[in-house]
Amino acid sequence: VAKTVGTLGLVGYAVLSSQLAVAADSGWFVGANLGESRANIDEERISAQLLDAGFTSSIRDDDRDLAGKIFGGYKFNKYFALEGGYFNLGKFGYTATTTPAGSLIGNIQIEGLNLDAVGILPITERFSAFGRVGVNYADAKDQFASTGAVPAPTNPSPDEREFNYKAGLGLQFDLTKQVGLRAEWERYRINDAVGNDGDINMYSLGVVVMLGGGKAEPAPKAATPPPAVVVAPVR
């Protein structure tokens, strides 16, 4: 009997001790994404400006490029985080071939910083959706050149730095409590340095790593094992 009671007591103690604290839903994190950016080049405006100058034109776009970002932030709870980082949306451009014979070539390269509020919707223990809205501070560097009958641009290298909005949606799958994979769509509003605002979309995959920092829930107190009961032998 003494052995049986002692064994049962130790089993109960082991069960309580195994209820370790659940990993915190808050803490610092870092990560990086890589993907493709897509711009919407305003061919109608370019053609109209050339037509005003006496040229008809046909335009070839280069409206996609490699893009990426690095980021970090703080997750306050499982529903909300703040995230900031650096982004590079790549380079875009066009070549307008004109009549009378000539061409106008324009390129833009964009990089900058962002700060976003991120709302998180847990779907399962490992899978979640999220949305973001924030601001970006982008540096847009333009380059213009001309050939043939098209006059040389007055300012061939305008540069613009400006605050604007950004937004996005994404999905995250947690491989572990520290490492997750992301798939994202983001939209950046950008000024092209010659007075035109436009949207650039980035589609990317990334990795996020939790660094910790939030308090974990305390583990329940372990129960003291009951004393063993000693049964005196019957005479």
GIFENNOR-V975516 format. One line per field, one symbol per residue. ss: DSSP state (a for helix, b for strand, c for the rest). phi: phi as a letter, one per 20 degrees, with the letter a starting at -180 (. if undefined). A space follows every 50 residues. Layout:
BEGIN
ss: ???
phi: ???
END
This chain:
BEGIN
ss: caaaaaaaaaaaaaaaacccccccccbbbbbbbbbbbbbcccaaaaaaaa aacccbbbbbbbcbbbbbbbbbbbbbbccbbbbbbbbbbbbbbbbbbbbc cbbbbbbbbbbbbbbbbbbbbbccccbbbbbbbbbbbbbbbbbbbbbbcc ccccccccbbbbbbbbbbbbbbbbccccbbbbbbbbbbbbbcccccbbbb bbbbbbbbbbbbbcccccccccccccccccccccc
phi: .gfffffffffgffffffefffgfecqfbcabcbacdcddeeffffffff ffencebccdecdcbfcabcbbacefafdbbdccrdccenccabcdedcg grbcdcccccbrcbccededdfdcfddbdbccbaccdddddeccbccmff ffffcfcfccdbebebbacacccefcfdccdccccccdeceemcndebdc ecdbdbcccfdnpeffffffffffffffeddfffe
END
